[in-house]
């Protein structure tokens, strides 16, 4: 099933998230304690909130919140964790990982994130997005809708299949913000082949262009601050991107038409070449969204064509364009 972030994940995706955790050893002792601190601090800083701001949102003292962020809590109750999720403006998926990291279990089944404010106000746009989900799901290739901040609004099953082994992260899940995933998730290099030169630098170049066009955008500024906190990413942003652009030209930073490679978890794909195809239209433009599809090239000897809906492996029947010669391997 497709995932419309503004609507909330389907039951199937929730089960897939649970399956992703199956067999993983729980994080214990000092490692778990540090992870708890990290998830709260990173999300707070992503929202440009101070500890004083958080204390005000939670209606507790600054000292008390400081203890929460330092992990000095006797018991993480559902009430505390749900209050944190609300104060940190977490999506349903992020709340799921918050509970998993903090107490190694799911949130109460009665809780659902209030995400209606993320849907377009226009009823016609709402209906369009829901119908667009069906179109996306019919695609055999990984496809997702993003806005100018790389926030992900919609993914299809092929996208979820490509990133199914990615571990939880407080701010950099591929179906939450694709740019953050590429730059900051430790699993990104396991899925995105030639991660640094082929993915990080071009996306940093696109990000730099977007920030220059809209320097007051809070979402983009938050990503810039996170880049600045990472010495490697800051060096790449300040020095690597200008050098790369001077060498390859601004056209090389375009999403549409870029050719890269991914490492698919399905062994029938393996390391696959992919072309990024970016598309929009009147309705998507009005919502500030662009569809990005990763057109995977099937491994040698596997015919290319449409796959069954929801299939994660290579397409199985040959397609033909009479006006375009077939590529020669």
C-alpha positions as a Python dict, from the first residue, in 0.01 Angstrom:
ca = {
    (1, 'X'): (0, 0, 0),
    (2, 'X'): (120, 352, -68),
    (3, 'X'): (211, 577, 220),
    (4, 'X'): (61, 923, 224),
    (5, 'X'): (250, 1100, 503),
    (6, 'X'): (-18, 1364, 547),
    (7, 'X'): (-283, 1096, 594),
    (8, 'X'): (-76, 863, 811),
    (9, 'X'): (74, 520, 744),
    (10, 'X'): (-147, 226, 664),
    (11, 'X'): (-185, -76, 890),
    (12, 'X'): (36, -268, 646),
    (13, 'X'): (313, -16, 686),
    (14, 'X'): (278, -27, 1063),
    (15, 'X'): (320, -404, 1047),
    (16, 'X'): (620, -359, 819),
    (17, 'X'): (773, -123, 1074),
    (18, 'X'): (722, -382, 1343),
    (19, 'X'): (874, -653, 1123),
    (20, 'X'): (1178, -434, 1065),
    (21, 'X'): (1251, -455, 1435),
    (22, 'X'): (1202, -833, 1458),
    (23, 'X'): (1524, -1010, 1547),
    (24, 'X'): (1709, -692, 1642),
    (25, 'X'): (1883, -699, 1979),
    (26, 'X'): (1746, -435, 2217),
    (27, 'X'): (1984, -152, 2293),
    (28, 'X'): (2084, -165, 2655),
    (29, 'X'): (2282, 15, 2923),
    (30, 'X'): (2487, 316, 2827),
    (31, 'X'): (2420, 277, 2455),
    (32, 'X'): (2043, 297, 2506),
    (33, 'X'): (2084, 591, 2745),
    (34, 'X'): (2283, 786, 2484),
    (35, 'X'): (2028, 700, 2216),
    (36, 'X'): (1747, 835, 2433),
    (37, 'X'): (1932, 1164, 2482),
    (38, 'X'): (2008, 1187, 2111),
    (39, 'X'): (1653, 1142, 1988),
    (40, 'X'): (1520, 1421, 2213),
    (41, 'X'): (1802, 1667, 2149),
    (42, 'X'): (1809, 1614, 1772),
    (43, 'X'): (1436, 1657, 1729),
    (44, 'X'): (1431, 1966, 1956),
    (45, 'X'): (1716, 2126, 1760),
    (46, 'X'): (1551, 2035, 1430),
    (47, 'X'): (1252, 2245, 1541),
    (48, 'X'): (1485, 2528, 1656),
    (49, 'X'): (1351, 2498, 2010),
    (50, 'X'): (1544, 2568, 2328),
    (51, 'X'): (1508, 2367, 2647),
    (52, 'X'): (1310, 2662, 2782),
    (53, 'X'): (1071, 2634, 2486),
    (54, 'X'): (1023, 2265, 2549),
    (55, 'X'): (961, 2319, 2919),
    (56, 'X'): (694, 2576, 2834),
    (57, 'X'): (525, 2337, 2589),
    (58, 'X'): (527, 2058, 2846),
    (59, 'X'): (426, 2292, 3130),
    (60, 'X'): (713, 2174, 3348),
    (61, 'X'): (1022, 2350, 3484),
    (62, 'X'): (1332, 2399, 3270),
    (63, 'X'): (1524, 2191, 3522),
    (64, 'X'): (1274, 1908, 3492),
    (65, 'X'): (1296, 1907, 3113),
    (66, 'X'): (1674, 1918, 3133),
    (67, 'X'): (1657, 1601, 3340),
    (68, 'X'): (1432, 1441, 3077),
    (69, 'X'): (1680, 1519, 2801),
    (70, 'X'): (1971, 1392, 3012),
    (71, 'X'): (1783, 1068, 3075),
    (72, 'X'): (1740, 1130, 3449),
    (73, 'X'): (1388, 987, 3455),
    (74, 'X'): (1281, 709, 3692),
    (75, 'X'): (1006, 585, 3461),
    (76, 'X'): (902, 676, 3107),
    (77, 'X'): (523, 657, 3134),
    (78, 'X'): (287, 670, 2836),
    (79, 'X'): (173, 1011, 2955),
    (80, 'X'): (526, 1152, 2949),
    (81, 'X'): (612, 1001, 2612),
    (82, 'X'): (289, 1113, 2446),
    (83, 'X'): (343, 1463, 2585),
    (84, 'X'): (694, 1459, 2441),
    (85, 'X'): (568, 1342, 2101),
    (86, 'X'): (315, 1625, 2099),
    (87, 'X'): (567, 1889, 2211),
    (88, 'X'): (821, 1767, 1954),
    (89, 'X'): (555, 1774, 1678),
    (90, 'X'): (622, 1409, 1595),
    (91, 'X'): (439, 1219, 1327),
    (92, 'X'): (277, 886, 1405),
    (93, 'X'): (583, 708, 1268),
    (94, 'X'): (823, 916, 1475),
    (95, 'X'): (614, 852, 1787),
    (96, 'X'): (638, 481, 1712),
    (97, 'X'): (1020, 500, 1712),
    (98, 'X'): (1018, 723, 2022),
    (99, 'X'): (837, 454, 2218),
    (100, 'X'): (1061, 183, 2072),
    (101, 'X'): (1379, 365, 2170),
    (102, 'X'): (1257, 477, 2512),
    (103, 'X'): (1063, 175, 2638),
    (104, 'X'): (1102, -91, 2366),
    (105, 'X'): (731, -116, 2286),
    (106, 'X'): (466, 47, 2068),
    (107, 'X'): (260, 355, 2163),
    (108, 'X'): (-91, 295, 2298),
    (109, 'X'): (-318, 181, 2012),
    (110, 'X'): (-562, 463, 2081),
    (111, 'X'): (-306, 733, 2000),
    (112, 'X'): (-283, 883, 1654),
    (113, 'X'): (-81, 1189, 1555),
    (114, 'X'): (-286, 1494, 1464),
    (115, 'X'): (-161, 1538, 1107),
    (116, 'X'): (-472, 1683, 945),
    (117, 'X'): (-299, 2021, 940),
    (118, 'X'): (-45, 1875, 697),
    (119, 'X'): (-314, 1801, 439),
    (120, 'X'): (-405, 2071, 187),
    (121, 'X'): (-698, 2282, 298),
    (122, 'X'): (-855, 2256, -47),
    (123, 'X'): (-1084, 1947, -60),
    (124, 'X'): (-1004, 1903, -429),
    (125, 'X'): (-634, 1883, -350),
    (126, 'X'): (-699, 1633, -72),
    (127, 'X'): (-894, 1410, -309),
    (128, 'X'): (-628, 1449, -575),
    (129, 'X'): (-351, 1333, -339),
    (130, 'X'): (-550, 1031, -231),
    (131, 'X'): (-613, 935, -593),
    (132, 'X'): (-250, 1006, -675),
    (133, 'X'): (-157, 742, -419),
    (134, 'X'): (-326, 480, -638),
    (135, 'X'): (-131, 601, -941),
    (136, 'X'): (196, 586, -748),
    (137, 'X'): (123, 234, -628),
    (138, 'X'): (83, 115, -988),
    (139, 'X'): (445, 208, -1063),
    (140, 'X'): (696, -80, -1048),
    (141, 'X'): (982, 154, -956),
    (142, 'X'): (1055, 341, -629),
    (143, 'X'): (867, 670, -641),
    (144, 'X'): (796, 947, -391),
    (145, 'X'): (650, 1296, -366),
    (146, 'X'): (864, 1569, -207),
    (147, 'X'): (839, 1940, -141),
    (148, 'X'): (1117, 2199, -169),
    (149, 'X'): (1258, 2091, 170),
    (150, 'X'): (1271, 1725, 58),
    (151, 'X'): (993, 1646, 307),
    (152, 'X'): (826, 1330, 176),
    (153, 'X'): (447, 1340, 129),
    (154, 'X'): (388, 1010, -50),
    (155, 'X'): (579, 689, -122),
    (156, 'X'): (483, 371, -305),
    (157, 'X'): (549, 9, -211),
    (158, 'X'): (854, -13, -438),
    (159, 'X'): (1010, 276, -246),
    (160, 'X'): (932, 110, 87),
    (161, 'X'): (1085, -214, -43),
    (162, 'X'): (1409, -39, -142),
    (163, 'X'): (1452, 111, 205),
    (164, 'X'): (1300, -173, 409),
    (165, 'X'): (1624, -254, 598),
    (166, 'X'): (1685, 106, 711),
    (167, 'X'): (1694, 130, 1089),
    (168, 'X'): (1493, 387, 1288),
    (169, 'X'): (1629, 738, 1323),
    (170, 'X'): (1480, 1043, 1500),
    (171, 'X'): (1508, 1285, 1206),
    (172, 'X'): (1642, 1110, 895),
    (173, 'X'): (1403, 836, 783),
    (174, 'X'): (1385, 814, 401),
    (175, 'X'): (1005, 848, 400),
    (176, 'X'): (1012, 1154, 628),
    (177, 'X'): (1282, 1373, 469),
    (178, 'X'): (1488, 1226, 187),
    (179, 'X'): (1766, 1486, 205),
    (180, 'X'): (1820, 1426, 576),
    (181, 'X'): (1830, 1052, 506),
    (182, 'X'): (2100, 1093, 242),
    (183, 'X'): (2310, 1326, 455),
    (184, 'X'): (2269, 1194, 808),
    (185, 'X'): (2138, 839, 828),
    (186, 'X'): (2413, 583, 900),
    (187, 'X'): (2239, 329, 674),
    (188, 'X'): (2225, 556, 369),
    (189, 'X'): (2553, 427, 225),
    (190, 'X'): (2424, 69, 247),
    (191, 'X'): (2138, 152, 5),
    (192, 'X'): (2280, 437, -205),
    (193, 'X'): (2580, 317, -403),
    (194, 'X'): (2876, 561, -425),
    (195, 'X'): (2701, 744, -146),
    (196, 'X'): (2928, 1044, -97),
    (197, 'X'): (3014, 1150, -456),
    (198, 'X'): (2694, 1036, -628),
    (199, 'X'): (2431, 1126, -369),
    (200, 'X'): (2559, 1355, -91),
    (201, 'X'): (2735, 1618, -302),
    (202, 'X'): (2464, 1657, -572),
    (203, 'X'): (2189, 1680, -310),
    (204, 'X'): (2393, 1929, -109),
    (205, 'X'): (2425, 2135, -427),
    (206, 'X'): (2048, 2122, -477),
    (207, 'X'): (1999, 2217, -113),
    (208, 'X'): (2240, 2513, -144),
    (209, 'X'): (2040, 2639, -444),
    (210, 'X'): (1713, 2604, -255),
    (211, 'X'): (1846, 2782, 54),
    (212, 'X'): (1985, 3067, -156),
    (213, 'X'): (1642, 3110, -316),
    (214, 'X'): (1458, 3105, 19),
    (215, 'X'): (1704, 3187, 302),
    (216, 'X'): (1425, 3248, 556),
    (217, 'X'): (1264, 2906, 520),
    (218, 'X'): (1275, 2750, 868),
    (219, 'X'): (1291, 2393, 741),
    (220, 'X'): (1587, 2464, 514),
    (221, 'X'): (1762, 2665, 786),
    (222, 'X'): (1720, 2372, 1025),
    (223, 'X'): (1894, 2141, 778),
    (224, 'X'): (2169, 2400, 731),
    (225, 'X'): (2227, 2409, 1107),
    (226, 'X'): (2251, 2031, 1117),
    (227, 'X'): (2501, 2035, 831),
    (228, 'X'): (2706, 2290, 1024),
    (229, 'X'): (2722, 2058, 1326),
    (230, 'X'): (2875, 1779, 1116),
    (231, 'X'): (3239, 1867, 1029),
    (232, 'X'): (3243, 1639, 725),
    (233, 'X'): (2915, 1770, 584),
    (234, 'X'): (3014, 2131, 656),
    (235, 'X'): (3341, 2087, 464),
    (236, 'X'): (3152, 1923, 177),
    (237, 'X'): (2899, 2208, 176),
    (238, 'X'): (3153, 2490, 190),
    (239, 'X'): (3428, 2351, -30),
    (240, 'X'): (3321, 2030, -199),
    (241, 'X'): (3000, 2161, -355),
    (242, 'X'): (3157, 2474, -518),
    (243, 'X'): (3442, 2263, -658),
    (244, 'X'): (3199, 1999, -785),
    (245, 'X'): (2979, 2261, -952),
    (246, 'X'): (3278, 2429, -1117),
    (247, 'X'): (3389, 2091, -1250),
    (248, 'X'): (3057, 1948, -1369),
    (249, 'X'): (2835, 2254, -1405),
    (250, 'X'): (2508, 2351, -1242),
    (251, 'X'): (2316, 2113, -1470),
    (252, 'X'): (2477, 1817, -1292),
    (253, 'X'): (2287, 1909, -974),
    (254, 'X'): (1947, 1874, -1141),
    (255, 'X'): (1729, 1595, -1007),
    (256, 'X'): (1560, 1518, -1337),
    (257, 'X'): (1772, 1286, -1550),
    (258, 'X'): (2047, 1220, -1295),
    (259, 'X'): (2191, 868, -1321),
    (260, 'X'): (2303, 698, -1000),
    (261, 'X'): (2306, 351, -846),
    (262, 'X'): (2131, 181, -556),
    (263, 'X'): (2189, -143, -369),
    (264, 'X'): (1851, -317, -359),
    (265, 'X'): (1773, -560, -72),
    (266, 'X'): (1609, -795, -323),
    (267, 'X'): (1894, -1014, -460),
    (268, 'X'): (1729, -1018, -802),
    (269, 'X'): (1817, -649, -831),
    (270, 'X'): (2145, -627, -641),
    (271, 'X'): (2338, -311, -736),
    (272, 'X'): (2115, -144, -993),
    (273, 'X'): (2169, 163, -1206),
    (274, 'X'): (1884, 411, -1170),
    (275, 'X'): (1779, 728, -1344),
    (276, 'X'): (1599, 991, -1140),
    (277, 'X'): (1293, 1128, -1318),
    (278, 'X'): (1137, 1436, -1159),
    (279, 'X'): (785, 1531, -1269),
    (280, 'X'): (515, 1770, -1165),
    (281, 'X'): (189, 1908, -1295),
    (282, 'X'): (-70, 2174, -1233),
    (283, 'X'): (-215, 2019, -917),
    (284, 'X'): (122, 1912, -773),
    (285, 'X'): (270, 2254, -848),
    (286, 'X'): (-14, 2418, -655),
    (287, 'X'): (81, 2205, -354),
    (288, 'X'): (455, 2264, -398),
    (289, 'X'): (519, 1894, -469),
    (290, 'X'): (733, 1705, -718),
    (291, 'X'): (727, 1335, -796),
    (292, 'X'): (1069, 1170, -808),
    (293, 'X'): (1092, 819, -953),
    (294, 'X'): (1401, 598, -953),
    (295, 'X'): (1391, 408, -1282),
    (296, 'X'): (1594, 98, -1206),
    (297, 'X'): (1774, -87, -1483),
    (298, 'X'): (1718, -461, -1449),
    (299, 'X'): (2028, -678, -1407),
    (300, 'X'): (2173, -820, -1726),
    (301, 'X'): (1958, -1101, -1863),
    (302, 'X'): (1639, -988, -1688),
    (303, 'X'): (1374, -844, -1927),
    (304, 'X'): (1248, -494, -1854),
    (305, 'X'): (880, -410, -1835),
    (306, 'X'): (587, -351, -1599),
    (307, 'X'): (579, -550, -1276),
    (308, 'X'): (276, -665, -1080),
    (309, 'X'): (139, -396, -852),
    (310, 'X'): (335, -387, -526),
    (311, 'X'): (607, -622, -648),
    (312, 'X'): (952, -548, -513),
    (313, 'X'): (1161, -735, -768),
    (314, 'X'): (1259, -665, -1129),
    (315, 'X'): (986, -624, -1391),
    (316, 'X'): (926, -939, -1594),
    (317, 'X'): (776, -850, -1933),
    (318, 'X'): (940, -653, -2210),
    (319, 'X'): (820, -305, -2308),
    (320, 'X'): (898, -150, -2645),
    (321, 'X'): (905, 201, -2788),
    (322, 'X'): (912, 177, -3167),
    (323, 'X'): (1072, 519, -3211),
    (324, 'X'): (1353, 450, -2963),
    (325, 'X'): (1606, 174, -3035),
    (326, 'X'): (1658, -78, -2756),
    (327, 'X'): (1976, -12, -2556),
    (328, 'X'): (2271, -235, -2629),
    (329, 'X'): (2432, -380, -2316),
}
